[in-house]
Amino acid sequence: MTSKRTNTCEDHSRVVNVEDNGMVTPLKLQIWDVAGEGKTHDLAQFFVRGVQVAILVYSINSKPSFHKLDTWIEHLEESNDDFMIFLVGNKSDLED
């Protein structure tokens, strides 16, 4: 897996082979771990162009984190015709 890190995001990519009915297809995975700050939202069009699957992660102990998901979904809809979204709540290990 290759990785790049900047102040606003961390980029990981890897090619995996997926087998389906005896055919092996290489699949490129790109994972962009982007911060939720305003600077990142200004660059969102570059992160979400050509997306087929999006995994949106929010903090379960932060309502603002959850409400920012709407903006990311809008960015995805503006830049892509057909894609899937998976929603993941993190920080469930915290007591409060």
BELVENUR-V182853 format. One record per pair of residues at least 24 apart in sequence whose ideal C-beta (glycine too) atoms are under 8 Angstrom apart, sorted by sequence separation. I is the first residue (numbers start at 1). GAP is how many residues later the second one is. If there is no record, write none. Layout:
i=I gap=GAP
i=I gap=GAP
This chain:
i=9 gap=24
i=48 gap=24
i=9 gap=25
i=51 gap=25
i=8 gap=26
i=9 gap=26
i=8 gap=27
i=44 gap=27
i=48 gap=27
i=44 gap=28
i=47 gap=28
i=48 gap=28
i=51 gap=28
i=52 gap=28
i=8 gap=29
i=36 gap=29
i=50 gap=29
i=51 gap=29
i=54 gap=29
i=56 gap=29
i=58 gap=29
i=60 gap=29
i=41 gap=30
i=45 gap=30
i=49 gap=30
i=50 gap=30
i=52 gap=30
i=53 gap=30
i=54 gap=30
i=55 gap=30
i=56 gap=30
i=58 gap=30
i=59 gap=30
i=60 gap=30
i=61 gap=30
i=8 gap=31
i=9 gap=31
i=44 gap=31
i=48 gap=31
i=49 gap=31
i=52 gap=31
i=53 gap=31
i=54 gap=31
i=55 gap=31
i=56 gap=31
i=57 gap=31
i=58 gap=31
i=59 gap=31
i=60 gap=31
i=8 gap=32
i=36 gap=32
i=48 gap=32
i=51 gap=32
i=52 gap=32
i=53 gap=32
i=54 gap=32
i=56 gap=32
i=57 gap=32
i=58 gap=32
i=59 gap=32
i=60 gap=32
i=45 gap=33
i=53 gap=33
i=55 gap=33
i=57 gap=33
i=61 gap=33
i=41 gap=34
i=45 gap=34
i=8 gap=35
i=61 gap=35
i=9 gap=38
